[in-house]
Amino acid sequence: MSQLFIGNKSKSNKMAQSLQNKLSPDFLEFSNLILAESEEDLDKKIQYFKELIKLNDYNYFATKKLAKIFYGLSRYEQSEHYAILAFNKNKLDNEILEILITCYA
């Protein structure tokens, strides 16, 4: 995880992938979070975040990330979908409000 914090996404991703088969089910969620954050391929990154949405502990974080990713890709309908999900979890998040406002503009 320290590799992710210092900006070495590639090394962090490789470490998380190698650990995934060795971790107990309790730590797989955390490993998936590291994979989602460190993945450079956008399609894989999106898939990791979609998997994290299914988990209560990471649901808000993952929906917000997907809203931002899709917004950055100019895929506004998908961005709006995930932004609404995130907004329903936290109505005070200014980043989500900004995404929704620009999607509706």
Phi and psi in degrees as a GROMACS rama.xvg file:
@    title "Ramachandran Plot"
@    xaxis  label "Phi"
@    yaxis  label "Psi"
@TYPE xy
-60.4421  -32.5044  SER-2
-62.6057  -36.0634  GLN-3
-67.4643  -42.0958  LEU-4
-65.2409  -32.7461  PHE-5
-89.4946  3.90661  ILE-6
95.6913  6.05816  GLY-7
-92.1911  76.8529  ASN-8
-64.8674  -39.4147  LYS-9
-62.2722  -48.2737  SER-10
-66.655  -39.1901  LYS-11
-61.0848  -42.8738  SER-12
-64.3496  -44.5856  ASN-13
-62.5344  -41.0813  LYS-14
-65.5313  -42.9883  MET-15
-64.9802  -39.3529  ALA-16
-65.2704  -40.5203  GLN-17
-70.8012  -28.2206  SER-18
-82.8089  -18.9069  LEU-19
-57.3058  -40.0742  GLN-20
-75.6671  -16.8866  ASN-21
-96.7809  -13.522  LYS-22
-84.5876  149.157  LEU-23
-71.9832  159.941  SER-24
-54.9194  -29.0593  PRO-25
-64.355  -28.0651  ASP-26
-100.877  -4.65804  PHE-27
-64.1199  -36.0225  LEU-28
-59.3331  -43.5593  GLU-29
-65.632  -40.7782  PHE-30
-62.3546  -42.1432  SER-31
-63.293  -36.0733  ASN-32
-63.4385  -44.2883  LEU-33
-63.7362  -42.5908  ILE-34
-61.402  -42.5434  LEU-35
-63.5268  -42.962  ALA-36
-72.2952  -31.3205  GLU-37
-97.7698  -11.59  SER-38
-66.9603  134.007  GLU-39
-94.1307  -29.6333  GLU-40
-73.7011  118.58  ASP-41
-62.5416  -37.9432  LEU-42
-63.7831  -42.6069  ASP-43
-67.3533  -41.7078  LYS-44
-58.3784  -45.0295  LYS-45
-61.3616  -43.2674  ILE-46
-62.4358  -43.0277  GLN-47
-60.0553  -44.8055  TYR-48
-67.1961  -35.3003  PHE-49
-64.0179  -35.2298  LYS-50
-67.3887  -38.5368  GLU-51
-68.2614  -25.3882  LEU-52
-59.9819  -31.5583  ILE-53
-68.6714  -13.7585  LYS-54
-102.951  125.431  LEU-55
-55.5779  -41.7476  ASN-56
-64.0603  -27.0155  ASP-57
-114.589  3.3  TYR-58
-57.089  -53.8571  ASN-59
-61.5592  -47.1048  TYR-60
-58.2604  -46.6937  PHE-61
-67.717  -40.799  ALA-62
-66.3575  -38.1642  THR-63
-64.9044  -43.6434  LYS-64
-62.2569  -43.246  LYS-65
-64.6877  -39.4202  LEU-66
-59.4016  -42.6935  ALA-67
-69.4144  -40.4477  LYS-68
-63.0022  -50.1691  ILE-69
-65.5338  -34.6265  PHE-70
-62.7018  -44.6932  TYR-71
-63.0586  -25.7796  GLY-72
-90.497  4.24122  LEU-73
61.0104  28.7112  SER-74
-99.9939  76.5203  ARG-75
-67.8507  -34.6048  TYR-76
-65.3115  -42.9489  GLU-77
-68.6296  -38.7195  GLN-78
-60.7915  -45.0718  SER-79
-60.7195  -43.0823  GLU-80
-56.272  -51.3612  HIS-81
-73.0272  -31.5211  TYR-82
-65.6569  -38.1127  ALA-83
-64.5683  -42.6699  ILE-84
-60.4412  -43.4954  LEU-85
-67.0796  -41.7551  ALA-86
-60.2662  -38.5007  PHE-87
-66.0616  -21.341  ASN-88
-88.3932  -31.6092  LYS-89
-150.436  97.9141  ASN-90
-77.109  -3.16636  LYS-91
-103.951  5.00742  LEU-92
-80.1388  111.064  ASP-93
-64.1538  -34.4573  ASN-94
-63.6081  -42.6047  GLU-95
-67.2295  -42.2031  ILE-96
-59.3673  -41.8284  LEU-97
-63.4242  -42.7031  GLU-98
-62.0149  -46.0624  ILE-99
-62.6278  -43.667  LEU-100
-60.5641  -44.7527  ILE-101
-72.1632  -30.3385  THR-102
-67.0363  -34.5227  CYS-103
-83.4296  -15.1674  TYR-104
